[in-house]
Structures are given as C-alpha cells and as structure tokens.
Amino acid sequence: MGKEPQQRTREIVGVAGAVALLLGVLAVHALPALPPRWLDAVLALFALAALLQPRLRLPAVAVLGFAWCALSADIALDARLPRELEGRDFTVTGMVDQLPLRRADATRLVLRVERAQLDGEEIALRGRVRLSWYDDAPAELAACARWQLRVRLKRPRGLLNRGGFDAERQALERGIVAVGYVRDAEAARHLGTPAFCIDRLRDEL
C-alpha cells in the first residue's frame, strides 16, 4: 500500500513535466521570428543547470523544450534550398525514398540526396527533394534505387489560406528541402538497387 502514493506522485510529476515541455514547444510557435542560435544554446545550458534544483525543474523543462524546438526549426529552415539557387538545374545523386507514385501525367518520387552539383561544383544540399518525372519513368525507378538525375529545383511553397492545406509546412515536417522535376530524362542514370530494402519489399508487394 505504501508504494501507491509514491507511484501516483511519480505519475503526476511525469505528466507535469510533459505539460511543461509542451508549453515550451508551443511558445516557439507564438513567436514572429525564431531567436538566434546562440540564444537557444544559452537557454539550453541554463535549463540543464536548473534541472538540478527541484523547485526549478518544471520551468527548466519548459525552457529546454523552447530551446530544443527553436533550434530544430532553425536547422530545418536553414537546410532548404537557398533562394538565390531557385530555378537552376542541378545534378543530384541519391536514393529513392518511400514508394514512387505513378500517375497518368507524371511519376512522383522523393529522393534522399547524397550529393548535389551545380555547374560542376558541389553544393551543400542534403535532405529529401520531392520530384516529378513527366516523361515515361523507367521500371528501375523503384523504392531504394539509387539514381543520378538532372533536375530543376525550387524551395517548397504553399498558399497562405487560413484553415487550408499548408504544403510548405508539410514539406518542413517531412524534411523536404526542395521540390522540382526531372529536367533531362535521357541523362538519368540508374546506379543500382540494394539487395534488400523494406520499401523495395513494400513496392513489390
């Protein structure tokens, strides 16, 4: 019987900590702009130090949630294709992520970029890009296949309709750093497919 109050106390503390963390994360969404990264680091350090003080643990958890969310959002936004490179043709090498969606007008796919080049020079573009292949896509374009493609890219965008679907937010949630289409189907090179891959098995099923 003596363990029940202690168990209940731990549960209450756990719930309170989760709520504090959530409040810290939600506070980031209320900001008009993200704070600088150095401020996120300072807040995180102070929060970690405050966790050692029992009376300050809940506020510290909230501040830690704030710093973590702000830093994660800043990194995700910074990973997107730079605006000055929009509308340019890139040579990208990567692996098909998830299952390509074949439609009458085009094949839609997500490529996890391993390497990206612009005019023969390597650029720091890493992450996932969502592409459309308007020509007849080859059968080798399957889940987990590695390809080198000539593509035209731009930053993800969405319409700012209140209450409507937000394509830009969805892209941010899914780690999509750029969207575009296959520019030259004849220049596409299939670089092979691993012997085993979960998404490939799903594709075959």
C-alpha positions as CSV (number, residue, x, y, z in Angstrom):
1,M,0.0,0.0,0.0
2,G,2.9,2.3,0.7
3,K,4.1,2.2,-2.9
4,E,0.8,3.5,-4.3
5,P,1.2,7.2,-3.2
6,Q,4.8,7.1,-4.5
7,Q,3.7,5.7,-7.8
8,R,0.9,8.3,-8.1
9,T,3.4,11.1,-7.2
10,R,5.8,9.9,-10.0
11,E,2.9,9.8,-12.5
12,I,1.8,13.4,-11.5
13,V,5.4,14.6,-11.9
14,G,5.7,12.9,-15.3
15,V,2.5,14.5,-16.5
16,A,3.6,17.9,-15.2
17,G,6.9,17.5,-17.0
18,A,5.3,16.6,-20.2
19,V,2.9,19.6,-20.0
20,A,5.9,21.9,-19.2
21,L,7.8,20.6,-22.2
22,L,4.7,21.0,-24.5
23,L,4.2,24.6,-23.3
24,G,7.8,25.4,-24.1
25,V,7.4,24.0,-27.6
26,L,4.2,25.9,-28.2
27,A,5.8,29.1,-27.1
28,V,8.1,28.9,-30.1
29,H,5.1,28.8,-32.5
30,A,3.8,32.1,-31.0
31,L,7.0,34.0,-31.9
32,P,7.0,36.3,-35.0
33,A,10.6,35.1,-35.7
34,L,13.0,32.5,-34.4
35,P,15.6,33.6,-31.9
36,P,19.3,33.3,-32.8
37,R,21.0,30.0,-32.3
38,W,23.4,31.4,-29.7
39,L,20.4,32.3,-27.5
40,D,19.0,28.8,-27.9
41,A,22.3,27.4,-26.7
42,V,22.4,29.7,-23.7
43,L,18.8,28.9,-22.7
44,A,19.5,25.2,-23.0
45,L,22.6,25.4,-20.8
46,F,20.7,27.4,-18.1
47,A,17.8,24.9,-18.3
48,L,20.2,21.9,-17.9
49,A,21.8,23.6,-14.9
50,A,18.4,24.4,-13.4
51,L,17.3,20.8,-13.6
52,L,19.5,20.1,-10.6
53,Q,17.2,22.3,-8.5
54,P,14.0,20.5,-7.6
55,R,12.0,23.8,-7.4
56,L,13.1,24.9,-10.8
57,R,12.7,21.6,-12.7
58,L,9.3,22.4,-14.3
59,P,10.3,25.8,-15.6
60,A,13.6,24.3,-16.7
61,V,11.8,21.6,-18.7
62,A,9.7,24.3,-20.4
63,V,12.8,26.4,-21.3
64,L,14.6,23.3,-22.5
65,G,11.5,22.5,-24.7
66,F,11.6,26.0,-26.1
67,A,15.3,25.9,-26.9
68,W,15.1,22.5,-28.5
69,C,12.1,23.4,-30.7
70,A,13.6,26.7,-31.7
71,L,16.9,25.2,-32.6
72,S,15.3,22.3,-34.5
73,A,13.1,24.7,-36.5
74,D,16.1,26.9,-37.3
75,I,18.1,24.0,-38.6
76,A,15.2,22.7,-40.7
77,L,14.6,26.1,-42.3
78,D,18.3,26.6,-42.9
79,A,18.5,23.2,-44.7
80,R,16.1,24.3,-47.5
81,L,17.4,25.3,-50.9
82,P,18.8,28.8,-50.9
83,R,16.5,31.4,-52.6
84,E,19.3,32.5,-55.0
85,L,19.6,29.0,-56.4
86,E,16.0,28.6,-57.3
87,G,15.2,27.8,-60.9
88,R,18.6,26.4,-61.6
89,D,19.5,22.9,-63.0
90,F,21.2,20.6,-60.6
91,T,22.8,17.2,-60.9
92,V,21.7,15.2,-57.8
93,T,22.7,11.7,-56.7
94,G,20.5,9.9,-54.2
95,M,18.2,7.1,-53.2
96,V,14.5,6.9,-53.9
97,D,12.8,7.3,-50.5
98,Q,9.5,5.5,-49.9
99,L,7.4,4.4,-52.9
100,P,7.2,6.3,-56.2
101,L,3.6,7.3,-57.2
102,R,2.9,6.6,-60.8
103,R,0.1,8.6,-62.4
104,A,-1.1,9.3,-65.9
105,D,0.6,12.8,-66.0
106,A,3.8,12.0,-64.1
107,T,5.6,9.9,-61.6
108,R,6.1,11.5,-58.2
109,L,9.0,10.5,-56.1
110,V,11.1,11.6,-53.1
111,L,14.8,11.4,-53.5
112,R,17.1,11.4,-50.4
113,V,20.0,13.5,-51.7
114,E,23.6,12.2,-51.2
115,R,25.3,14.6,-53.5
116,A,24.3,17.7,-55.4
117,Q,26.2,19.7,-58.0
118,L,25.6,23.0,-59.8
119,D,27.6,23.8,-62.9
120,G,30.1,21.1,-61.9
121,E,30.6,22.4,-58.4
122,E,29.4,20.6,-55.3
123,I,26.9,22.4,-53.2
124,A,25.7,21.8,-49.6
125,L,22.3,20.4,-50.3
126,R,21.3,17.5,-48.1
127,G,17.9,16.1,-47.2
128,R,14.9,15.0,-49.3
129,V,13.7,16.5,-52.5
130,R,10.2,15.9,-54.0
131,L,10.3,15.4,-57.7
132,S,8.0,14.9,-60.7
133,W,9.2,12.8,-63.7
134,Y,6.9,13.8,-66.6
135,D,8.4,11.5,-69.2
136,D,7.7,7.8,-69.0
137,A,9.6,6.8,-65.9
138,P,11.7,3.6,-66.3
139,A,10.8,0.4,-64.4
140,E,14.0,0.7,-62.5
141,L,12.6,3.8,-60.8
142,A,11.6,2.0,-57.7
143,A,11.9,2.3,-53.9
144,C,15.6,2.3,-52.6
145,A,17.1,2.6,-56.1
146,R,20.0,5.0,-56.4
147,W,19.9,7.5,-59.3
148,Q,21.8,10.4,-60.7
149,L,19.3,12.9,-62.1
150,R,19.4,16.3,-63.8
151,V,16.7,18.3,-62.1
152,R,15.3,21.8,-61.7
153,L,14.6,22.8,-58.1
154,K,12.9,25.5,-56.0
155,R,12.0,26.0,-52.4
156,P,8.8,24.4,-51.1
157,R,5.9,26.8,-51.1
158,G,2.3,26.8,-50.1
159,L,-0.8,29.0,-50.3
160,L,-1.4,31.2,-47.3
161,N,-5.1,30.4,-47.0
162,R,-6.2,30.4,-43.3
163,G,-7.6,26.9,-42.5
164,G,-6.4,25.4,-45.8
165,F,-3.8,22.9,-46.6
166,D,-0.3,24.2,-45.9
167,A,2.1,22.5,-48.4
168,E,5.1,24.4,-47.1
169,R,4.5,23.3,-43.5
170,Q,4.0,19.7,-44.7
171,A,7.3,19.8,-46.5
172,L,9.1,21.2,-43.4
173,E,7.6,18.4,-41.3
174,R,8.7,15.7,-43.8
175,G,12.2,17.1,-44.3
176,I,11.6,18.2,-47.9
177,V,14.3,20.8,-48.6
178,A,13.4,21.4,-52.3
179,V,10.8,20.5,-54.9
180,G,11.1,20.2,-58.7
181,Y,11.1,18.0,-61.7
182,V,13.4,15.8,-63.7
183,R,14.9,18.1,-66.4
184,D,16.6,15.6,-68.7
185,A,15.2,12.1,-68.7
186,E,17.9,10.9,-71.2
187,A,20.7,12.0,-68.8
188,A,19.2,10.0,-65.9
189,R,21.5,7.2,-64.7
190,H,20.4,4.2,-62.6
191,L,23.2,3.5,-60.1
192,G,21.8,0.2,-58.7
193,T,19.4,-1.1,-56.1
194,P,20.4,-2.7,-52.8
195,A,19.6,-6.4,-52.4
196,F,17.3,-5.8,-49.5
197,C,15.2,-2.8,-48.5
198,I,11.9,-2.6,-46.6
199,D,10.5,0.0,-49.0
200,R,11.5,-2.2,-52.0
201,L,9.7,-5.1,-50.5
202,R,6.6,-2.9,-50.0
203,D,6.9,-1.8,-53.6
204,E,7.0,-5.4,-54.8
205,L,4.0,-6.3,-52.7
